[in-house]
Amino acid sequence: MDEERLVKLETLAAEQEKTIEELSAQLAEQWALIERVQKKLDLLTERFLALEERTAPEVPVTRPPHW
């Protein structure tokens, strides 16, 4: 009876260890993907701002009529 219980506990521990390793690998993979997406987003943001600056019309600085 105790031996059966011990075997079940060892089996459960081994299965949990495998699950933790799989989840850790998935987490690392997703973290790498998030970093790549963040870099792309940063580059696109920079490009967008640069394009916006080039295409924005020059607004002359003038005094309002009531001055």
DOVEX-18485 format. One record per residue: x, y, z of N, C-alpha, C in turn; residue number from 0; residue in one letter. Coordinates in nm, 4 decimals, always signed. Example, Ala and Ser with C-alpha at 12.3 -4.5 7.8 and 13.67 -1.06 7.14 Angstrom:
// residues 2
<atom><n_u>+1.3190</n_u><n_v>-0.5690</n_v><n_w>+0.7800</n_w><ca_u>+1.2300</ca_u><ca_v>-0.4500</ca_v><ca_w>+0.7800</ca_w><c_u>+1.3200</c_u><c_v>-0.3300</c_v><c_w>+0.7800</c_w><num>0</num><residuo>A</residuo></atom>
<atom><n_u>+1.2850</n_u><n_v>-0.2250</n_v><n_w>+0.7080</n_w><ca_u>+1.3670</ca_u><ca_v>-0.1060</ca_v><ca_w>+0.7140</ca_w><c_u>+1.2900</c_u><c_v>+0.0030</c_v><c_w>+0.7870</c_w><num>1</num><residuo>S</residuo></atom>
END
This chain:
// residues 67
<atom><n_u>+0.0820</n_u><n_v>-0.1190</n_v><n_w>+0.0000</n_w><ca_u>+0.0000</ca_u><ca_v>+0.0000</ca_v><ca_w>+0.0000</ca_w><c_u>+0.0874</c_u><c_v>+0.1268</c_v><c_w>+0.0000</c_w><num>0</num><residuo>M</residuo></atom>
<atom><n_u>+0.1850</n_u><n_v>+0.1308</n_v><n_w>+0.0896</n_w><ca_u>+0.2744</ca_u><ca_v>+0.2473</ca_v><ca_w>+0.0939</ca_w><c_u>+0.3587</c_u><c_v>+0.2574</c_v><c_w>-0.0326</c_w><num>1</num><residuo>D</residuo></atom>
<atom><n_u>+0.3967</n_u><n_v>+0.1408</n_v><n_w>-0.0851</n_w><ca_u>+0.4782</ca_u><ca_v>+0.1405</ca_v><ca_w>-0.2069</ca_w><c_u>+0.3977</c_u><c_v>+0.1950</c_v><c_w>-0.3247</c_w><num>2</num><residuo>E</residuo></atom>
<atom><n_u>+0.2707</n_u><n_v>+0.1560</n_v><n_w>-0.3323</n_w><ca_u>+0.1824</ca_u><ca_v>+0.2071</ca_v><ca_w>-0.4386</ca_w><c_u>+0.1679</c_u><c_v>+0.3576</c_v><c_w>-0.4284</c_w><num>3</num><residuo>E</residuo></atom>
<atom><n_u>+0.1486</n_u><n_v>+0.4018</n_v><n_w>-0.3078</n_w><ca_u>+0.1308</ca_u><ca_v>+0.5455</ca_v><ca_w>-0.2846</ca_w><c_u>+0.2581</c_u><c_v>+0.6211</c_v><c_w>-0.3243</c_w><num>4</num><residuo>R</residuo></atom>
<atom><n_u>+0.3731</n_u><n_v>+0.5647</n_v><n_w>-0.2906</n_w><ca_u>+0.5001</ca_u><ca_v>+0.6259</ca_v><ca_w>-0.3245</ca_w><c_u>+0.5192</c_u><c_v>+0.6314</c_v><c_w>-0.4757</c_w><num>5</num><residuo>L</residuo></atom>
<atom><n_u>+0.4838</n_u><n_v>+0.5243</n_v><n_w>-0.5465</n_w><ca_u>+0.4953</ca_u><ca_v>+0.5200</ca_v><ca_w>-0.6922</ca_w><c_u>+0.4045</c_u><c_v>+0.6262</c_v><c_w>-0.7538</c_w><num>6</num><residuo>V</residuo></atom>
<atom><n_u>+0.2820</n_u><n_v>+0.6397</n_v><n_w>-0.7019</n_w><ca_u>+0.1888</ca_u><ca_v>+0.7409</ca_v><ca_w>-0.7539</ca_w><c_u>+0.2448</c_u><c_v>+0.8813</c_v><c_w>-0.7325</c_w><num>7</num><residuo>K</residuo></atom>
<atom><n_u>+0.2992</n_u><n_v>+0.9054</n_v><n_w>-0.6143</n_w><ca_u>+0.3554</ca_u><ca_v>+1.0373</ca_v><ca_w>-0.5860</ca_w><c_u>+0.4759</c_u><c_v>+1.0677</c_v><c_w>-0.6758</c_w><num>8</num><residuo>L</residuo></atom>
<atom><n_u>+0.5613</n_u><n_v>+0.9680</n_v><n_w>-0.6974</n_w><ca_u>+0.6771</ca_u><ca_v>+0.9873</ca_v><ca_w>-0.7846</ca_w><c_u>+0.6332</c_u><c_v>+1.0127</c_v><c_w>-0.9285</c_w><num>9</num><residuo>E</residuo></atom>
<atom><n_u>+0.5311</n_u><n_v>+0.9386</n_v><n_w>-0.9718</n_w><ca_u>+0.4775</ca_u><ca_v>+0.9583</ca_v><ca_w>-1.1068</ca_w><c_u>+0.4202</c_u><c_v>+1.0990</c_v><c_w>-1.1206</c_w><num>10</num><residuo>T</residuo></atom>
<atom><n_u>+0.3436</n_u><n_v>+1.1399</n_v><n_w>-1.0223</n_w><ca_u>+0.2844</ca_u><ca_v>+1.2739</ca_v><ca_w>-1.0239</ca_w><c_u>+0.3935</c_u><c_v>+1.3806</c_v><c_w>-1.0269</c_w><num>11</num><residuo>L</residuo></atom>
<atom><n_u>+0.4965</n_u><n_v>+1.3634</n_v><n_w>-0.9447</n_w><ca_u>+0.6064</ca_u><ca_v>+1.4600</ca_v><ca_w>-0.9415</ca_w><c_u>+0.6776</c_u><c_v>+1.4660</c_v><c_w>-1.0765</c_w><num>12</num><residuo>A</residuo></atom>
<atom><n_u>+0.6991</n_u><n_v>+1.3517</n_v><n_w>-1.1392</n_w><ca_u>+0.7654</ca_u><ca_v>+1.3485</ca_v><ca_w>-1.2700</ca_w><c_u>+0.6798</c_u><c_v>+1.4167</c_v><c_w>-1.3758</c_w><num>13</num><residuo>A</residuo></atom>
<atom><n_u>+0.5486</n_u><n_v>+1.3936</n_v><n_w>-1.3737</n_w><ca_u>+0.4584</ca_u><ca_v>+1.4566</ca_v><ca_w>-1.4704</ca_w><c_u>+0.4553</c_u><c_v>+1.6077</c_v><c_w>-1.4503</c_w><num>14</num><residuo>E</residuo></atom>
<atom><n_u>+0.4543</n_u><n_v>+1.6498</n_v><n_w>-1.3246</n_w><ca_u>+0.4535</ca_u><ca_v>+1.7931</ca_v><ca_w>-1.2965</ca_w><c_u>+0.5848</c_u><c_v>+1.8583</c_v><c_w>-1.3400</c_w><num>15</num><residuo>Q</residuo></atom>
<atom><n_u>+0.6940</n_u><n_v>+1.7904</n_v><n_w>-1.3192</n_w><ca_u>+0.8234</ca_u><ca_v>+1.8422</ca_v><ca_w>-1.3625</ca_w><c_u>+0.8268</c_u><c_v>+1.8598</c_v><c_w>-1.5139</c_w><num>16</num><residuo>E</residuo></atom>
<atom><n_u>+0.7731</n_u><n_v>+1.7609</n_v><n_w>-1.5860</n_w><ca_u>+0.7685</ca_u><ca_v>+1.7686</ca_v><ca_w>-1.7329</ca_w><c_u>+0.6807</c_u><c_v>+1.8858</c_v><c_w>-1.7761</c_w><num>17</num><residuo>K</residuo></atom>
<atom><n_u>+0.5667</n_u><n_v>+1.9015</n_v><n_w>-1.7105</n_w><ca_u>+0.4754</ca_u><ca_v>+2.0109</ca_v><ca_w>-1.7439</ca_w><c_u>+0.5411</c_u><c_v>+2.1459</c_v><c_w>-1.7184</c_w><num>18</num><residuo>T</residuo></atom>
<atom><n_u>+0.6107</n_u><n_v>+2.1581</n_v><n_w>-1.6078</n_w><ca_u>+0.6795</ca_u><ca_v>+2.2833</ca_v><ca_w>-1.5757</ca_w><c_u>+0.7863</c_u><c_v>+2.3140</c_v><c_w>-1.6797</c_w><num>19</num><residuo>I</residuo></atom>
<atom><n_u>+0.8615</n_u><n_v>+2.2138</n_v><n_w>-1.7232</n_w><ca_u>+0.9640</ca_u><ca_v>+2.2344</ca_v><ca_w>-1.8258</ca_w><c_u>+0.9011</c_u><c_v>+2.2789</c_v><c_w>-1.9575</c_w><num>20</num><residuo>E</residuo></atom>
<atom><n_u>+0.7877</n_u><n_v>+2.2172</n_v><n_w>-1.9949</n_w><ca_u>+0.7195</ca_u><ca_v>+2.2555</ca_v><ca_w>-2.1188</ca_w><c_u>+0.6678</c_u><c_v>+2.3989</c_v><c_w>-2.1104</c_w><num>21</num><residuo>E</residuo></atom>
<atom><n_u>+0.6090</n_u><n_v>+2.4341</n_v><n_w>-1.9961</n_w><ca_u>+0.5572</ca_u><ca_v>+2.5698</ca_v><ca_w>-1.9791</ca_w><c_u>+0.6706</c_u><c_v>+2.6716</c_v><c_w>-1.9793</c_w><num>22</num><residuo>L</residuo></atom>
<atom><n_u>+0.7820</n_u><n_v>+2.6360</n_v><n_w>-1.9204</n_w><ca_u>+0.8972</ca_u><ca_v>+2.7253</ca_v><ca_w>-1.9182</ca_w><c_u>+0.9488</c_u><c_v>+2.7486</c_v><c_w>-2.0602</c_w><num>23</num><residuo>S</residuo></atom>
<atom><n_u>+0.9539</n_u><n_v>+2.6442</n_v><n_w>-2.1392</n_w><ca_u>+0.9991</ca_u><ca_v>+2.6577</ca_v><ca_w>-2.2777</ca_w><c_u>+0.9029</c_u><c_v>+2.7449</c_v><c_w>-2.3575</c_w><num>24</num><residuo>A</residuo></atom>
<atom><n_u>+0.7731</n_u><n_v>+2.7254</n_v><n_w>-2.3379</n_w><ca_u>+0.6745</ca_u><ca_v>+2.8069</ca_v><ca_w>-2.4080</ca_w><c_u>+0.6846</c_u><c_v>+2.9526</c_v><c_w>-2.3658</c_w><num>25</num><residuo>Q</residuo></atom>
<atom><n_u>+0.7053</n_u><n_v>+2.9749</n_v><n_w>-2.2375</n_w><ca_u>+0.7189</ca_u><ca_v>+3.1110</ca_v><ca_w>-2.1870</ca_w><c_u>+0.8405</c_u><c_v>+3.1797</c_v><c_w>-2.2474</c_w><num>26</num><residuo>L</residuo></atom>
<atom><n_u>+0.9512</n_u><n_v>+3.1098</n_v><n_w>-2.2549</n_w><ca_u>+1.0721</ca_u><ca_v>+3.1661</ca_v><ca_w>-2.3144</ca_w><c_u>+1.0498</c_u><c_v>+3.1980</c_v><c_w>-2.4621</c_w><num>27</num><residuo>A</residuo></atom>
<atom><n_u>+0.9806</n_u><n_v>+3.1097</n_v><n_w>-2.5312</n_w><ca_u>+0.9505</ca_u><ca_v>+3.1305</ca_v><ca_w>-2.6733</ca_w><c_u>+0.8617</c_u><c_v>+3.2529</c_v><c_w>-2.6916</c_w><num>28</num><residuo>E</residuo></atom>
<atom><n_u>+0.7603</n_u><n_v>+3.2654</n_v><n_w>-2.6092</n_w><ca_u>+0.6697</ca_u><ca_v>+3.3793</ca_v><ca_w>-2.6207</ca_w><c_u>+0.7388</c_u><c_v>+3.5088</c_v><c_w>-2.5821</c_w><num>29</num><residuo>Q</residuo></atom>
<atom><n_u>+0.8270</n_u><n_v>+3.5036</n_v><n_w>-2.4850</n_w><ca_u>+0.9009</ca_u><ca_v>+3.6240</ca_v><ca_w>-2.4457</ca_w><c_u>+0.9877</c_u><c_v>+3.6724</c_v><c_w>-2.5618</c_w><num>30</num><residuo>W</residuo></atom>
<atom><n_u>+1.0521</n_u><n_v>+3.5782</n_v><n_w>-2.6310</n_w><ca_u>+1.1341</ca_u><ca_v>+3.6144</ca_v><ca_w>-2.7461</ca_w><c_u>+1.0462</c_u><c_v>+3.6770</c_v><c_w>-2.8551</c_w><num>31</num><residuo>A</residuo></atom>
<atom><n_u>+0.9290</n_u><n_v>+3.6218</n_v><n_w>-2.8768</n_w><ca_u>+0.8363</ca_u><ca_v>+3.6769</ca_v><ca_w>-2.9759</ca_w><c_u>+0.7926</c_u><c_v>+3.8175</c_v><c_w>-2.9361</c_w><num>32</num><residuo>L</residuo></atom>
<atom><n_u>+0.7619</n_u><n_v>+3.8381</n_v><n_w>-2.8103</n_w><ca_u>+0.7213</ca_u><ca_v>+3.9708</ca_v><ca_w>-2.7628</ca_w><c_u>+0.8333</c_u><c_v>+4.0713</c_v><c_w>-2.7852</c_w><num>33</num><residuo>I</residuo></atom>
<atom><n_u>+0.9563</n_u><n_v>+4.0318</n_v><n_w>-2.7582</n_w><ca_u>+1.0691</ca_u><ca_v>+4.1224</ca_v><ca_w>-2.7797</ca_w><c_u>+1.0837</c_u><c_v>+4.1588</c_v><c_w>-2.9272</c_w><num>34</num><residuo>E</residuo></atom>
<atom><n_u>+1.0661</n_u><n_v>+4.0594</n_v><n_w>-3.0166</n_w><ca_u>+1.0753</ca_u><ca_v>+4.0883</ca_v><ca_w>-3.1605</ca_w><c_u>+0.9641</c_u><c_v>+4.1826</c_v><c_w>-3.2040</c_w><num>35</num><residuo>R</residuo></atom>
<atom><n_u>+0.8440</n_u><n_v>+4.1590</n_v><n_w>-3.1561</n_w><ca_u>+0.7304</ca_u><ca_v>+4.2444</ca_v><ca_w>-3.1927</ca_w><c_u>+0.7516</c_u><c_v>+4.3855</c_v><c_w>-3.1383</c_w><num>36</num><residuo>V</residuo></atom>
<atom><n_u>+0.8042</n_u><n_v>+4.3967</n_v><n_w>-3.0165</n_w><ca_u>+0.8299</ca_u><ca_v>+4.5286</ca_v><ca_w>-2.9584</ca_w><c_u>+0.9329</c_u><c_v>+4.6050</c_v><c_w>-3.0402</c_w><num>37</num><residuo>Q</residuo></atom>
<atom><n_u>+1.0384</n_u><n_v>+4.5372</n_v><n_w>-3.0860</n_w><ca_u>+1.1398</ca_u><ca_v>+4.6032</ca_v><ca_w>-3.1688</ca_w><c_u>+1.0795</c_u><c_v>+4.6517</c_v><c_w>-3.2998</c_w><num>38</num><residuo>K</residuo></atom>
<atom><n_u>+0.9946</n_u><n_v>+4.5677</n_v><n_w>-3.3607</n_w><ca_u>+0.9296</ca_u><ca_v>+4.6083</ca_v><ca_w>-3.4857</ca_w><c_u>+0.8380</c_u><c_v>+4.7276</c_v><c_w>-3.4616</c_w><num>39</num><residuo>K</residuo></atom>
<atom><n_u>+0.7654</n_u><n_v>+4.7252</n_v><n_w>-3.3521</n_w><ca_u>+0.6760</ca_u><ca_v>+4.8358</ca_v><ca_w>-3.3196</ca_w><c_u>+0.7551</c_u><c_v>+4.9643</c_v><c_w>-3.2986</c_w><num>40</num><residuo>L</residuo></atom>
<atom><n_u>+0.8670</n_u><n_v>+4.9551</n_v><n_w>-3.2295</n_w><ca_u>+0.9510</ca_u><ca_v>+5.0731</ca_v><ca_w>-3.2085</ca_w><c_u>+1.0008</c_u><c_v>+5.1290</c_v><c_w>-3.3412</c_w><num>41</num><residuo>D</residuo></atom>
<atom><n_u>+1.0458</n_u><n_v>+5.0401</n_v><n_w>-3.4310</n_w><ca_u>+1.0936</ca_u><ca_v>+5.0855</ca_v><ca_w>-3.5620</ca_w><c_u>+0.9817</c_u><c_v>+5.1499</c_v><c_w>-3.6430</c_w><num>42</num><residuo>L</residuo></atom>
<atom><n_u>+0.8650</n_u><n_v>+5.0888</n_v><n_w>-3.6412</n_w><ca_u>+0.7513</ca_u><ca_v>+5.1452</ca_v><ca_w>-3.7143</ca_w><c_u>+0.7088</c_u><c_v>+5.2797</c_v><c_w>-3.6564</c_w><num>43</num><residuo>L</residuo></atom>
<atom><n_u>+0.7140</n_u><n_v>+5.2919</n_v><n_w>-3.5255</n_w><ca_u>+0.6804</ca_u><ca_v>+5.4194</ca_v><ca_w>-3.4619</ca_w><c_u>+0.7778</c_u><c_v>+5.5270</c_v><c_w>-3.5054</c_w><num>44</num><residuo>T</residuo></atom>
<atom><n_u>+0.9065</n_u><n_v>+5.4941</n_v><n_w>-3.5070</n_w><ca_u>+1.0068</ca_u><ca_v>+5.5907</ca_v><ca_w>-3.5517</ca_w><c_u>+0.9834</c_u><c_v>+5.6312</c_v><c_w>-3.6971</c_w><num>45</num><residuo>E</residuo></atom>
<atom><n_u>+0.9550</n_u><n_v>+5.5319</n_v><n_w>-3.7820</n_w><ca_u>+0.9296</ca_u><ca_v>+5.5632</ca_v><ca_w>-3.9240</ca_w><c_u>+0.8069</c_u><c_v>+5.6507</c_v><c_w>-3.9391</c_w><num>46</num><residuo>R</residuo></atom>
<atom><n_u>+0.7018</n_u><n_v>+5.6191</n_v><n_w>-3.8664</n_w><ca_u>+0.5784</ca_u><ca_v>+5.6964</ca_v><ca_w>-3.8737</ca_w><c_u>+0.6030</c_u><c_v>+5.8407</c_v><c_w>-3.8314</c_w><num>47</num><residuo>F</residuo></atom>
<atom><n_u>+0.6734</n_u><n_v>+5.8592</n_v><n_w>-3.7210</n_w><ca_u>+0.7001</ca_u><ca_v>+5.9948</ca_v><ca_w>-3.6742</ca_w><c_u>+0.7859</c_u><c_v>+6.0721</c_v><c_w>-3.7732</c_w><num>48</num><residuo>L</residuo></atom>
<atom><n_u>+0.8836</n_u><n_v>+6.0042</n_v><n_w>-3.8333</n_w><ca_u>+0.9683</ca_u><ca_v>+6.0703</ca_v><ca_w>-3.9331</ca_w><c_u>+0.8855</c_u><c_v>+6.1109</c_v><c_w>-4.0549</c_w><num>49</num><residuo>A</residuo></atom>
<atom><n_u>+0.7988</n_u><n_v>+6.0217</n_v><n_w>-4.1004</n_w><ca_u>+0.7127</ca_u><ca_v>+6.0550</ca_v><ca_w>-4.2148</ca_w><c_u>+0.6171</c_u><c_v>+6.1684</c_v><c_w>-4.1802</c_w><num>50</num><residuo>L</residuo></atom>
<atom><n_u>+0.5660</n_u><n_v>+6.1652</n_v><n_w>-4.0608</n_w><ca_u>+0.4730</ca_u><ca_v>+6.2685</ca_v><ca_w>-4.0170</ca_w><c_u>+0.5420</c_u><c_v>+6.4050</c_v><c_w>-4.0149</c_w><num>51</num><residuo>E</residuo></atom>
<atom><n_u>+0.6650</n_u><n_v>+6.4066</n_v><n_w>-3.9688</n_w><ca_u>+0.7401</ca_u><ca_v>+6.5327</ca_v><ca_w>-3.9657</ca_w><c_u>+0.7654</c_u><c_v>+6.5856</c_v><c_w>-4.1061</c_w><num>52</num><residuo>E</residuo></atom>
<atom><n_u>+0.7968</n_u><n_v>+6.4960</n_v><n_w>-4.1998</n_w><ca_u>+0.8263</ca_u><ca_v>+6.5403</ca_v><ca_w>-4.3372</ca_w><c_u>+0.7014</c_u><c_v>+6.5879</c_v><c_w>-4.4096</c_w><num>53</num><residuo>R</residuo></atom>
<atom><n_u>+0.5870</n_u><n_v>+6.5293</n_v><n_w>-4.3799</n_w><ca_u>+0.4662</ca_u><ca_v>+6.5646</ca_v><ca_w>-4.4538</ca_w><c_u>+0.3821</c_u><c_v>+6.6702</c_v><c_w>-4.3845</c_w><num>54</num><residuo>T</residuo></atom>
<atom><n_u>+0.4130</n_u><n_v>+6.7030</n_v><n_w>-4.2608</n_w><ca_u>+0.3346</ca_u><ca_v>+6.8041</ca_v><ca_w>-4.1896</ca_w><c_u>+0.3600</c_u><c_v>+6.9403</c_v><c_w>-4.2527</c_w><num>55</num><residuo>A</residuo></atom>
<atom><n_u>+0.2532</n_u><n_v>+7.0139</n_v><n_w>-4.2783</n_w><ca_u>+0.2729</ca_u><ca_v>+7.1463</ca_v><ca_w>-4.3383</ca_w><c_u>+0.3383</c_u><c_v>+7.2397</c_v><c_w>-4.2363</c_w><num>56</num><residuo>P</residuo></atom>
<atom><n_u>+0.4203</n_u><n_v>+7.3283</n_v><n_w>-4.2910</n_w><ca_u>+0.4842</ca_u><ca_v>+7.4266</ca_v><ca_w>-4.2050</ca_w><c_u>+0.3796</c_u><c_v>+7.5313</c_v><c_w>-4.1669</c_w><num>57</num><residuo>E</residuo></atom>
<atom><n_u>+0.3568</n_u><n_v>+7.5444</n_v><n_w>-4.0405</n_w><ca_u>+0.2599</ca_u><ca_v>+7.6433</ca_v><ca_w>-3.9925</ca_w><c_u>+0.3389</c_u><c_v>+7.7681</c_v><c_w>-3.9536</c_w><num>58</num><residuo>V</residuo></atom>
<atom><n_u>+0.3113</n_u><n_v>+7.8793</n_v><n_w>-4.0221</n_w><ca_u>+0.3862</ca_u><ca_v>+8.0003</ca_v><ca_w>-3.9886</ca_w><c_u>+0.3453</c_u><c_v>+8.0504</c_v><c_w>-3.8487</c_w><num>59</num><residuo>P</residuo></atom>
<atom><n_u>+0.4429</n_u><n_v>+8.0999</n_v><n_w>-3.7795</n_w><ca_u>+0.4160</ca_u><ca_v>+8.1547</ca_v><ca_w>-3.6470</ca_w><c_u>+0.3813</c_u><c_v>+8.3005</c_v><c_w>-3.6655</c_w><num>60</num><residuo>V</residuo></atom>
<atom><n_u>+0.2570</n_u><n_v>+8.3322</n_v><n_w>-3.6407</n_w><ca_u>+0.2107</ca_u><ca_v>+8.4709</ca_v><ca_w>-3.6553</ca_w><c_u>+0.1373</c_u><c_v>+8.5105</c_v><c_w>-3.5291</c_w><num>61</num><residuo>T</residuo></atom>
<atom><n_u>+0.1282</n_u><n_v>+8.6408</n_v><n_w>-3.5134</n_w><ca_u>+0.0544</ca_u><ca_v>+8.6918</ca_v><ca_w>-3.3979</ca_w><c_u>-0.0954</c_u><c_v>+8.6870</c_v><c_w>-3.4266</c_w><num>62</num><residuo>R</residuo></atom>
<atom><n_u>-0.1715</n_u><n_v>+8.6589</n_v><n_w>-3.3260</n_w><ca_u>-0.3171</ca_u><ca_v>+8.6642</ca_v><ca_w>-3.3461</ca_w><c_u>-0.3611</c_u><c_v>+8.8050</c_v><c_w>-3.3810</c_w><num>63</num><residuo>P</residuo></atom>
<atom><n_u>-0.4752</n_u><n_v>+8.8185</n_v><n_w>-3.4469</n_w><ca_u>-0.5200</ca_u><ca_v>+8.9517</ca_v><ca_w>-3.4933</ca_w><c_u>-0.5420</c_u><c_v>+9.0528</c_v><c_w>-3.3807</c_w><num>64</num><residuo>P</residuo></atom>
<atom><n_u>-0.5681</n_u><n_v>+9.0062</n_v><n_w>-3.2622</n_w><ca_u>-0.5958</ca_u><ca_v>+9.1020</ca_v><ca_w>-3.1537</ca_w><c_u>-0.4698</c_u><c_v>+9.1590</c_v><c_w>-3.0899</c_w><num>65</num><residuo>H</residuo></atom>
<atom><n_u>-0.3505</n_u><n_v>+9.1275</n_v><n_w>-3.1373</n_w><ca_u>-0.2267</ca_u><ca_v>+9.1838</ca_v><ca_w>-3.0800</ca_w><c_u>-0.1959</c_u><c_v>+9.3134</c_v><c_w>-3.1392</c_w><num>66</num><residuo>W</residuo></atom>
END
